[in-house]
Amino acid sequence: MKKLDSKKLCKIYVSNKYELFYDLAYNLAEFAYSMDEVPVGAVIIKDDTHEVLSSSYNQMKSNKSSLDHAEILALRLAMSRLKNERLNGCTMISTLEPCPMCAQAISFARLSNIVFSAEDVKSGGVLNGPKIYESSSCHHKPNVIRFDDNHKSRKLLQKFFESKRKKG
Ligand SMILES: [Zn+2]
């Protein structure tokens, strides 16, 4: 893994070793798209065994819950599967920079790493907005790892929001 910026409190790395899991997350984002949900997918794996603990996609509309982002749902599933509110030694792979709510939830859950491809300049909470992991009130800072997906998930999100605008 290559370190990008050591001066920041939150360490940012670049790695594509999560390709297999990223593909799963992306497939879930595509499924969310087909369900007319904002296309985001997230997968949680155990670092030592690479076992997939949980996977989910954005389900705000179908669950009538503005909290049901892909990351929150994947966290809940992984915690109940491990019967543990802490997910040390686990990594989340997501197709989008987590929002402030999800970034904070990832910290509460003590995840070791958060991997994501698309940056969310408007609503992200890791590299943008409140930069949750650089806040003094954040007591667990996961490693932040960028995954280069050749803008695949950003294009899917753009396609989704363009189709919404056309429908007006
Ligand atoms: Zn979120």
Boltz pocket constraint, residues with backbone or C-beta under 6 A from the ligand:
constraints:
  - pocket:
      binder: B
      contacts: [[A, 69], [A, 71], [A, 98], [A, 99], [A, 100], [A, 101], [A, 102], [A, 103]]
      max_distance: 6.0
